[in-house]
Amino acid sequence: MEEINNIEVVPCTESDYLKPFRVHYNQNGTKKSWDFMRTHDSVSVLIFNTTSHCFVLVKQFRPAVYMCEWEKAKTQPKQTTEKTEEGAAEAASSESKEGQSPSEGESSSQWPPASEGITYELCAGLVDKPDLSLEEIARQEVLEECGYDVPASKLKRITSYRSGVGVTGAKQTMFYAEVSDDNCVSTGGGEPCEGELIEVVKVPLHEAMTFAYDERIPKTMGVIFSFIWFHNNMSPKYKISTNV
């Protein structure tokens, strides 16, 4: 998962997932405009294994996160070096690369490690099958990504909310699914034919809130929120501390 190479950044002129638009409007007499992306809504699933008392998350490489880290690394102050002829030549070379795309001016040694783009997330997927209910789509994602076969009727709807309100405004609907080892029918990992490379990760219940608030662990807001929801609504049922 963490072997990333041959990176090339190019303009996105066409996409099945993102459509850029600019809207012009008047608000309280003031003329405004806003750039946004039209994209699919999505579902996510908090999975709790009642056999091992652990949460089942997914771990994967996210190019958008990786590129944000790359952009941030470019702005970090470089270490001061002696002004030798060699150092001056390196500085001149670096300046000549400013304004170039990563594929034009960056060597592979200047890219951050692939681990900078790895995140922990809830099992999730796009709502792109109009003939299926949200529950059915969520069920498919649980099976494909995590390997658990759970009837759609066993999925409990937690809530829905807007994600990325500044850019996409898309809606995500979150579900809760209880599984056991008996429901596990495969190792999961996503659909290779769709380019998915997913690692299934288990977080013990008693470590959940420590995991949620540890800023050193890159994760989505969905993980944090769902763990808090579980603590408030489900923990008394299992009578186990979630380390709050």
C-alpha positions, 0 to 999 in steps of 0.5 A: 500500500505504501509503495507510491511512485511515478507521480505525475500531476496533470489538469483534470479536464473530465471526471466521472466523480467531480464536476466543477462549477461557478455560481453567481448570485445576489445575497442581501443586495450583494453580488457574489460568486462561489466555486463548487464541485458537484459530486455523488452523495455517499454512505458510511458504516460504523462496524462493531464486531461483537465477537471481539468487541472491536470496531472495524475500520479501513485504511487506505492511501488518499491522493488528495491527502498526500498532495496536501502534505506535499504542498505543505512540505514545499512551504516549510523553511529549508535548513540553512547551509553554508554558502559554498559554490555547491550550495549556491548551485543547488539553490539556483537549481531549486529556484529554476524549478519554482512554478513547475508542476511536480512532474516537471520539477520535482525528483522522487527524493523530494516527495514525502513518504507514501505514509503521509497519504494514509488515513483511517476511515469508516467503511464507505462508498458513493451513492451511484446506483439509483436502483439500490437503497442506501442500506443496500449500497452500505451493505455492499460496501461492508461486504466488499471492503471489510468482508462481512455479509450483513443483511441490509435490514440489520443496518441501523441509520445513525444520521445524515449530514453535509460533508465538504460544505465549502466545496461539494455540499454532498450528503453522507448517510451514516449507518451502524452495523453489528457483526460477528466472526460468523458474518465474516465471509472474506478478507475484504480489501475492496474491488481490485478491478475498481483500483481499490487497495484497502486494509481492514483495521480493528480498533478495540472498544476500550481503546476507541476514544484514545484512538479518536482523539490521537492527532498523530493518527490520521483519520476522518471526522466520521471516525471521531463522530461515530465513536462518540455516538457509540459511546453515548448510545451503545456502550452501556449495552456492553458495559465496557469503558471506551476510555473517555 
